[in-house]
Amino acid sequence: MKNQLFALLLLPACLSAQSSTVTRSLESFDKIGISGGFDVVYLKQGNEESIQLDLKGIDADNIETSIKNGVLKIQTKKGSYNNFSAKITVTYKSLKSVANSGSTDVEALTVIKAPEFEYASSGSGDFKGELDVNDLDIAISGSSDMKLSGRAEEQEIAISGSGDVDASALSGNTAEVAISGSGDVKLGVKGKVKTAVSGSGRVSND
C-alpha cells in the first residue's frame, strides 16, 4: 500500500518531466521578439513559416506564440516555471529583426539574407550566425555575446553593458561602434571605422 501511494505521489512529477515536440503553423512575419528563459531559439529560412517546440518539464500550452504587425512573439505564460527545457526552431521566409529580452540563446542555422537586419538584446542571451546583408544594426544593453560571420557592408554596433561582439569574420566596408560599458568589439571591415568608447570597452579591426 505504501509503495502504491508513493508511486501516485511521483506520478505528477514524472508527467511534468516528459518530453514533447509540437509544431505550429504560423501566419506571415518578418520580425521576432523573444522574452523568457528558453534554452535556445534556432532560426532557419524555409518555404513555410512555422515554429517547433521541443520541450521537457513544461506543457506546450504554456508557451505562447502570437503574431501582431508582422512580429512573432515567443514567451511563456505568466507563472512560475522551474527546471524545464525548451529548444525552439523558427522557420521564416524573410527576417528583418530579432529582439531578445531574456536569457535565451539564438542561433541561425541558415544564412540570414536581407537588405537590412537588426538585432537587439537586453538580457544575457547569446547570438551566433552567418549574415548576408547590406546594413546591420546591433544594440546590446546587457551581457549578451555575439559571434558573427558572413557579410554586412555597413555595420552599426552599440553596447551599453558588458556584452562582446566578435565580428572579425564578418566582412564589410564601414563600421560605427559606440560602447558605454565594458564590452569588446572585434571587426573585420576593410574601410572606415568610427568609434566612441566611454568605459573599459575596446574596439579592434582585424
VEXKE-337928 format. One record per residue (C-alpha): x, y, z. Coordinates in steps of 0.05 Angstrom, whole numbers, plus 5000, padded with zeros to 4 digits. Each point is the difference from the previous one (the first is absolute). Layout:
N
XYZ/...
END
This chain:
206
500050005000/505650485018/503549854934/493650144961/499150665036/507250204987/499149844926/493850434996/503850585033/505549944949/495349974940/499050764991/507550125002/501249464949/494750274954/502750715005/506949754981/497649654937/502650244933/495550264945/500850294930/494750474973/500050354932/495650604986/498650324933/500850755000/497350604962/504850454963/505250375042/506950324989/501850205071/501049585063/499450205073/502449525054/498850075074/501449475052/505249495018/499849484945/506249584986/500750224928/496250274941/502449744933/498750404938/499649724930/497250234933/494849584966/494050014954/494749985055/499950385066/499649555061/502649905070/502149355032/500249925076/504449465029/498050005073/501549645065/496950165067/495050514972/493549934961/499650304930/493850385022/504550425045/504150244941/496650584965/501250164927/496350584969/500850464940/498150734998/502250524949/504949504970/503349845066/500349285026/500150035076/502549395038/499049995076/497649585058/493250135031/500150385065/501949535057/505949655032/503749474959/505949645029/504749474973/497249984930/503549944933/497650334936/503549984934/496350394947/500950004924/497050574960/499349934925/499250664964/499450234928/503350685012/502950315062/501350745015/501250015075/500649615065/498950295070/502349575058/498150235070/501949395040/505349485011/498349604938/505749844951/498650114927/503549634943/498950064926/500249324966/499950324931/502950644973/495750615016/499150364934/496750684999/501250724977/499950215073/500349615065/499350245072/501649635064/498550275069/501549665066/498350245069/501849365037/505449485004/498249574940/505549894949/499550024924/503849614947/498850044926/502250144929/497350614965/499450254928/497350715008/501350714977/498550355065/500949715070/497650335064/501849695067/497850275068/502249645064/497950265069/501849385040/505349475003/498549654934/505849754958/499649964924/504249614950/498750214928/502649784932/498350154928/498850694969/497150655026/502250604959/498050545049/500349825074/497450395060/501349705069/497950315066/501649685068/497950295067/501949405042/505149455004/498249634936/505349824949/499349984925/504849574959/499050234928/507149864978/497349504949/494750494975/502550394940/497650704986/501750694974/498650455060/498449955074/497750465055/500949755071/497650325064/501749695068/498050275068/502049415042/505149445002/498149674935/505149814947/498950024925/504349654948/498950224928/502149754932/498350604955/504550254946/497950735001/498750565049/498849855073/496950525046/500249875075/497450335064/502149655064/498450225071/502249465049/504749424998/497449734934/504649894940/499349994925/504749644953/499949904925/503549384973/
END
